[in-house]
């Protein structure tokens, strides 16, 4: 079923709105071949869909973000194999043409000197995940202090981009060409002298600041951590459902933090956030299974509306590595609604808005719903991360990422859905 967007011209208040109709989904057309694994598996130059934003000037245009590049687990402990060692995280400018997503422009992300960034893991003390990277030939790859595992994307009113990542987490400001203007993290190793709260450095490896948005007034960035921080350790927070929402005042660098409760601890977590108003937001919360799988079907992929109003600010004035403690415990150790309540912490309030598994017909076939954008006329755009068309083959290599529901290799899509109830 197609979705319809009404566009009102600013030139003449008496004009009738023009009409643009979205398809149920649009799929990336003819992704290029990025590389070929030693076992012959094709690694595609997709990978877009970790985040998406709509172009406010053209309803047919969307910007989609890649992550660090195609990767799989190595045989040695904590090792990863990169399908293209010199891959540069990038933003793709796509246009909806019929039922296709056509790539019109690629914006490579670069450092302040204009050199292309890599997706290589960071060194210890600068955002390391503990991973050791190797190329397709088994050669070790040195850590990169400027490496970025990009996950959240914001298009600012001035045409610049903000990107959040899973490593540091880092919060990086890029100009319209993808060149770094500022890099902010909990370690003080960025540029410009501004930092994020130290406690964010305890993010679970590869579960950092997965989502990023900007308030409608353009003043505040709002990030959402994917999973509970390992704070003070993985074992100490087992079973926790407490995620952190982080606000960053762009002008002053001041931050605040709030508690968001996942529906259950088994979930992969929250993949994206999108602003509705200056205090209300959408969160994309999901499991890691494929929709329509006959053996291990997805059971949870939902969009929630949440409100910061009335929630407790978790900020720690001392900026301790553990963050603010409650009765000697970290926020993550409080684990659930009862634990927060007993400690006097009020989480954000949330309500269900959309269920991908029941409200997308005939089936939502992907595992990774990761991009979310709010469109006019109470519509949502939802993108998937296709992992460059490959998955871990369980044997130190790559295999095609074939969707159980379709029998086809995963490709980037944007789904367009009309909500039943207005968000505002």
Rosetta blueprint (number, residue, H / E / L):
1 X L
2 X L
3 X E
4 X E
5 X E
6 X E
7 X E
8 X L
9 X L
10 X L
11 X L
12 X L
13 X L
14 X L
15 X L
16 X L
17 X L
18 X E
19 X E
20 X E
21 X E
22 X E
23 X L
24 X L
25 X E
26 X E
27 X E
28 X E
29 X L
30 X L
31 X L
32 X L
33 X E
34 X E
35 X E
36 X E
37 X L
38 X L
39 X L
40 X L
41 X L
42 X E
43 X E
44 X E
45 X L
46 X L
47 X L
48 X L
49 X L
50 X L
51 X E
52 X E
53 X E
54 X E
55 X L
56 X L
57 X L
58 X L
59 X L
60 X L
61 X E
62 X E
63 X E
64 X E
65 X E
66 X L
67 X L
68 X L
69 X L
70 X L
71 X E
72 X E
73 X E
74 X L
75 X L
76 X L
77 X L
78 X L
79 X E
80 X E
81 X E
82 X E
83 X L
84 X L
85 X L
86 X L
87 X L
88 X L
89 X L
90 X E
91 X E
92 X E
93 X E
94 X E
95 X E
96 X E
97 X E
98 X L
99 X L
100 X E
101 X E
102 X E
103 X E
104 X E
105 X E
106 X E
107 X E
108 X E
109 X L
110 X E
111 X L
112 X L
113 X L
114 X L
115 X L
116 X E
117 X L
118 X L
119 X L
120 X L
121 X L
122 X L
123 X L
124 X L
125 X L
126 X L
127 X L
128 X L
129 X L
130 X L
131 X L
132 X E
133 X E
134 X E
135 X L
136 X L
137 X L
138 X L
139 X L
140 X E
141 X E
142 X L
143 X L
144 X L
145 X L
146 X L
147 X L
148 X L
149 X L
150 X E
151 X E
152 X E
153 X E
154 X E
155 X E
156 X L
157 X L
158 X L
159 X L
160 X L
161 X E
162 X E
163 X E
164 X E
165 X E
166 X L
167 X L
168 X L
169 X L
170 X E
171 X E
172 X E
173 X E
174 X E
175 X L
176 X L
177 X L
178 X L
179 X E
180 X E
181 X E
182 X E
183 X E
184 X E
185 X E
186 X L
187 X L
188 X L
189 X L
190 X L
191 X E
192 X L
193 X L
194 X L
195 X E
196 X L
197 X L
198 X H
199 X H
200 X H
201 X H
202 X H
203 X L
204 X L
205 X L
206 X L
207 X L
208 X L
209 X E
210 X E
211 X E
212 X E
213 X E
214 X E
215 X L
216 X L
217 X L
218 X L
219 X L
220 X E
221 X E
222 X E
223 X E
224 X E
225 X E
226 X L
227 X L
228 X L
229 X L
230 X L
231 X L
232 X L
233 X L
234 X L
235 X H
236 X H
237 X H
238 X L
239 X L
240 X L
241 X L
242 X E
243 X E
244 X E
245 X E
246 X E
247 X E
248 X E
249 X E
250 X L
251 X L
252 X L
253 X L
254 X L
255 X E
256 X E
257 X E
258 X E
259 X E
260 X E
261 X E
262 X L
263 X L
264 X L
265 X L
266 X L
267 X L
268 X L
269 X E
270 X E
271 X E
272 X E
273 X E
274 X E
275 X E
276 X L
277 X L
278 X L
279 X L
280 X E
281 X E
282 X E
283 X E
284 X E
285 X E
286 X E
287 X L
288 X L
289 X L
290 X L
291 X L
292 X L
293 X L
294 X L
295 X L
296 X L
297 X L
298 X L
299 X L
300 X L
301 X E
302 X E
303 X E
304 X E
305 X E
306 X E
307 X E
308 X L
309 X L
310 X L
311 X L
312 X L
313 X L
314 X L
315 X L
316 X L
317 X L
318 X L
319 X L
320 X L
321 X L
322 X L
323 X L
324 X L
325 X L
326 X E
327 X L
328 X L
329 X E
330 X L
331 X H
332 X H
333 X H
334 X H
335 X L
336 X L
337 X H
338 X H
339 X H
340 X H
341 X H
342 X H
343 X L
344 X L
345 X L
346 X L
347 X L
348 X L
349 X E
350 X E
351 X E
352 X E
353 X E
354 X E
355 X E
356 X H
357 X H
358 X H
359 X H
360 X L
361 X L
362 X L
363 X L
364 X L
365 X L
366 X L
367 X L
368 X L
369 X E
370 X E
371 X E
372 X E
373 X E
374 X E
375 X E
376 X L
377 X L
378 X L
379 X E
380 X E
381 X E
382 X E
383 X E
384 X E
385 X L
386 X L
387 X H
388 X H
389 X H
390 X E
391 X E
392 X E
393 X L
394 X L
395 X L
396 X L
397 X L
398 X E
399 X E
400 X E
401 X L
402 X E
403 X L
404 X L
405 X L
406 X L
407 X L
408 X L
409 X E
410 X L
411 X L
412 X L
413 X E
414 X E
415 X E
416 X E
417 X E
418 X E
419 X L
420 X L
421 X L
422 X L
423 X L
424 X L
